[in-house]
Amino acid sequence: MGFKDDSELNLTSDNVRMNSLVGTEEYLAPEILSDMGELSYSADYWSLGIILYQILCGSTPFKGRSDLETYHNIQKCHEINFTNPKIDPKAKDLIQ
């Protein structure tokens, strides 16, 4: 038993919100983890900052020993600690 196509599901974007967590945990923005409702481009900017940090430092800033620890590190973040002391202040400012 299955659906031939989506029309049999009788769902529209007006009455259904998909709730699934997709993505690599190290790049998720805090608002995604806290399920604050509507997401904006700020979550994408957060992920871009993580990518820039990884390029400059060689690792992501919130990696934990488990996914749960990584989520906790992201949620309690108030300041990013840069592991590479030679990073240009302008690059740090861009990421922060």
C-alpha positions in Angstrom: 0.0 0.0 0.0 1.3 3.4 -0.9 0.5 6.7 -2.5 0.7 7.2 -6.2 1.6 10.9 -5.7 1.5 13.7 -3.2 -2.1 14.6 -4.1 -3.4 11.5 -2.2 -1.9 12.9 1.0 -4.4 15.8 1.0 -1.9 18.2 2.6 -1.2 21.8 1.8 1.5 24.1 2.9 -1.1 26.2 4.7 -2.1 23.5 7.3 1.0 21.4 7.7 4.4 22.2 9.2 7.1 19.7 8.8 9.1 19.0 12.0 12.3 17.2 11.2 15.9 18.1 12.1 18.0 17.8 9.0 21.7 18.8 8.8 25.1 18.3 10.4 24.7 19.2 14.0 27.8 21.3 14.2 26.3 23.9 11.7 22.8 24.2 13.3 21.9 27.7 14.6 20.5 28.0 18.2 17.1 29.0 16.9 16.8 25.7 15.0 17.6 23.8 18.2 15.2 25.8 20.3 12.3 25.5 17.8 11.4 29.1 18.0 9.0 28.9 15.1 9.7 30.8 11.9 13.3 30.7 10.8 15.0 33.5 8.9 18.2 33.9 6.9 20.0 34.4 10.2 20.2 30.6 10.6 22.0 30.5 7.2 24.4 33.3 8.3 25.1 31.3 11.5 26.1 28.3 9.4 28.2 30.4 7.1 30.1 31.7 10.1 30.7 28.1 11.3 32.1 27.3 7.8 34.4 30.4 7.9 35.6 29.5 11.4 36.3 25.9 10.2 38.3 27.2 7.2 40.4 29.5 9.4 40.9 27.2 12.5 40.6 23.7 11.1 37.7 22.6 13.2 34.2 23.7 14.1 33.8 25.8 17.3 31.1 23.8 19.1 32.0 20.2 18.5 31.3 18.0 21.4 32.0 14.3 22.2 28.4 13.5 21.2 25.6 15.2 19.2 23.9 16.1 22.5 27.0 17.8 23.8 27.4 19.7 20.5 23.8 20.9 20.8 24.4 22.0 24.4 27.6 23.9 23.3 25.7 25.7 20.5 22.8 26.7 22.8 25.1 28.1 25.6 27.4 30.0 23.2 27.9 33.6 24.1 31.3 34.2 22.6 33.5 32.2 20.2 37.0 31.3 21.2 39.4 31.2 18.3 41.9 28.4 18.5 44.2 30.0 15.9 45.8 33.1 17.4 47.0 34.3 14.0 43.5 35.0 12.6 43.1 38.5 11.3 40.9 40.7 13.5 38.7 41.5 10.5 38.0 37.8 9.9 37.1 37.4 13.6 34.8 40.4 13.4 33.1 38.9 10.3 32.5 35.6 12.1 31.3 37.1 15.3 
